[in-house]
Structure formats: structure tokens, C-alpha cells
Amino acid sequence: MQEKKSIHGSWASRWIFILAATGSAVGLGNIWKFPYITGENGGGAFVLVYLLCIALVGIPIMLAEVFIGRRARQSPYNALQELAEESGKSKNWGLIGLMGMLAGVMILSFYSVVAGWVLQYIVSTANGSLNDITSEQAGAVFSGLLADPSTLLMWHSIFMIMVVVVVIGGVNAGIERATRIMMPALFILLFVLFGYGMSTDGFEAGWDFMFDFDFSKLTWDSVLVAVGHSFFTLSLGMGTIMAYGSYMPKRASIGSTVLAIGFLDTLVALVAGLAIFPIIFSNGMDPAAGPGLMFVSLPVAFGQMAGGQFFGTLFFILIGVAAWTSAISLLEPTVAFLVERMGMKRSTASISIGIVVWAVGILCLGSFNFMSDVTIFGKNIFDTLDYATANIMLPLGGIFIALFAGWTVKQKIAADELNFKSESLFKLWLFVIKFIAPVAVAIVFVLNL
Ligand code: PHE
């Protein structure tokens, strides 16, 4: 039988797939969101729950997404339909892909706004206006930015253009080239910042905050945030990894590849936390400061550091790059779908979705200024989109993907694709994906109601 290929292209090697999927996984979720939700949810115990979710729920579901995508070589909606048919089940399973596309558009709308903040901080750091800044001043600079819709709109628009341009370039020319250069640089700089964190007198306090497990600080809401974030940070539950999996070379082993991606993503989050919290504690700042945490802490640190203007600029550039590679992956499943289903040109599809996201993004950036009084269940639009996607849609998508992979897809197909070295490893995966992952996530849902 001739090997099936995706019409969108395929990664040159397994290594490129790891880079691209890691580029998707590692983003604002790791460097911006993880530290601030850890701060808001009390530290250590939250981190432990998050790590458990990655291992018990995230990795098994990522295995499922990759094999489903690679087997069908199509965008998530079509892939789910095709595998359901191949297993003699209802094509309605494709609907999970539809919810995923919606989640992707919703996430990208606020993601692009935050990426816009990063772009502004590249400029502010580079031109020296943040040099020797105090923590109060840093707080004021950040609030000032949020209060200024036209600046926010400018950066949000620039970022969306950057994303759309790469997605138009397609799998090989666009996504692959961007990732190859940018990912390694990010790792190096993160370790430089980590080194700085180690040299401050807040390092011990930062370390204890992240790794001292005080379960009295943990609520069910925190557990849901941890569950949701494990999906968000690994780009799961909405079809991104499935879409990227559909471009994966046939011979590459899925198991070791997925482990590598999960490991790298977790490493970046932990190192980012260990870089940021020491800065927070050595400057007497509040770890529970919320979404501004990274934007008020890092400028203070770079302001004090030798060569801080240079390293600070570089660091914000790399965060911008990490956000960029993730944003690209948020758009890709929907673009692939429109190309396959509607016969659209890649460029038309990318630009159309880009415009929708851009428009919703304006509502998100307005949440901090001209639309701050518009709330849904007490949350502004920005927070609503964040909460609804990360804490509801992605985990729900994850439950369904687990059920699909464990119960609907013929076991032989799963076993063939995953091709684990040992039979018992496959059995273990099957058990987790059938019972542990869906039940655990469902329980957390119910307890939150
Ligand atoms: N994983 C990305 C991050 O941590 C965000 C993302 C979510 C990307 C879902 C794609 C799909 O920043």
C-alpha cells in the first residue's frame, strides 16, 4: 500500500516534528501564565497537581492526538470522522474537531493581546526606558500600557499579521523554518535568566514557594486550574497536536517523541518559575499579582542586572518568538480544515480566520480599558475567554479525545500506530486513556460545579 500523505506537506524528520510541537507547546502558557497562576494558587501544592496532570492525563492524551492525526493525515475534524468510520462508528465524532477550532480562535484572540504586551516590552527594554526601574514604577508602566487601547491595538494587529504570514507560508516553508532557529535560542536565554535568579537572595524563597507542598492552600478551583493548564500548556484538547501529528513522518516513534515534548514543555515552565519567583521575593513583590506578574518582575530584574538592557531585550524577543510559534499552531488546524473542506486557498483561509481572531481580540484588549465594565458571570471578556477555553473547552475536548481513542477507535489501529516496544506499555496506555484520564478530569469538573 502506498503511504498516505497530508496535502499540506510533512515535517522533514522526527526531530523537526519535536521542534514544531515543542514550539507550539512552549509559549506564553509556560513563561507568562504558569508563574502567575502558580502565584495565585499558592505555589507548591498547585505545582505538584500540575505535574501529576501532565504525566497522568496530558501525556496519554498527547499520544492519542498524535496517532489519530498521523493515521488520518487530515485536519482534526476530518481525521476524527475518518477514524470513526474506519472503526465502524458514527461520524459525529468529528464534532470534537469543531469545538477545537472554536477554542483555537477564542484562545488566539486573547493570546495575541498578551503577545502584543511582549512586543511593547521588547521596545521599552531596548530603548532603555525601563532601566533602573523600581517595582512601583514597573507596576505603573504596566497599568499604563493596559489603559492605552491604541497602543494595545497596534501591537495586537502587528502580532496577528506576523502569525498569518507564517501560516500562509505553510508547513515546510513557514512553520518549520521559524521553529528551527528560534527554539534553541529561547532555551539558552531562559537558563541565563535562571542563573540570575540563583544569584539573588530571593532564590531560596522562590524555590520553597514552588516546591513546598502546603495542601491547605489548595482548593478544588485550583485543581481545575491545574488540570486546565496542563491541557493549555501542552496544546491539547483542541486539535493542534493532532494537526501537527498529521504531518509527522510515518516511521518515527510516537512514544519517545511525545515524552520529549512533554519533558521540554515542563522544563521550560519550571525554569521560568524558578527565574521569576526569586526576583519577586528578592524585591518584596506579591507572587499573587496576577497576569502582570512577568511584566512587572522581569523589568525590575533586568534593570538591576549588569548588561540588563541587552539581556532584557533579548529575553522579551524570545518570549515573543515562543508566543509566535504557539499562535501559529492555534491557527493551523482551522486553516487546514478550510483548505480541505472548502477548497479554499491557504492564503485566503489564513487571512479570513486571522481577521476573525483580530476582531475578537479587540474586545479582549478593551477589557482593560474602554470595555472594562462589560462582564460575563463577573469576568471581563479577556478573562472569560481564558477561563472558558482553558478550564472548560480544552479539558472537555480532552475527555472526548480520550474516550474516542480508548473506546471508539479499533484497538488494532491504536496499537499499530503507537507501536510501543512492549505489549504491557500499550495495555497501560489503554487503561489510562479509557478510565483514568476521562474519569479524573470529569471528577474535577463535577466537584467544581
Ligand atoms: N501551549 C501554548 C502555550 O503554552 C498555548 C496553546 C494552547 C497553543 C493550545 C496551541 C493550542 O503558550
Residues whose N, C-alpha, C, O or C-beta is under 5 A from the ligand:
A	BS01	LIG	S24 A25 V26 G27 L28 G29 N30 F232 T233 L234 S235 L236 T240 S326 S329 L330
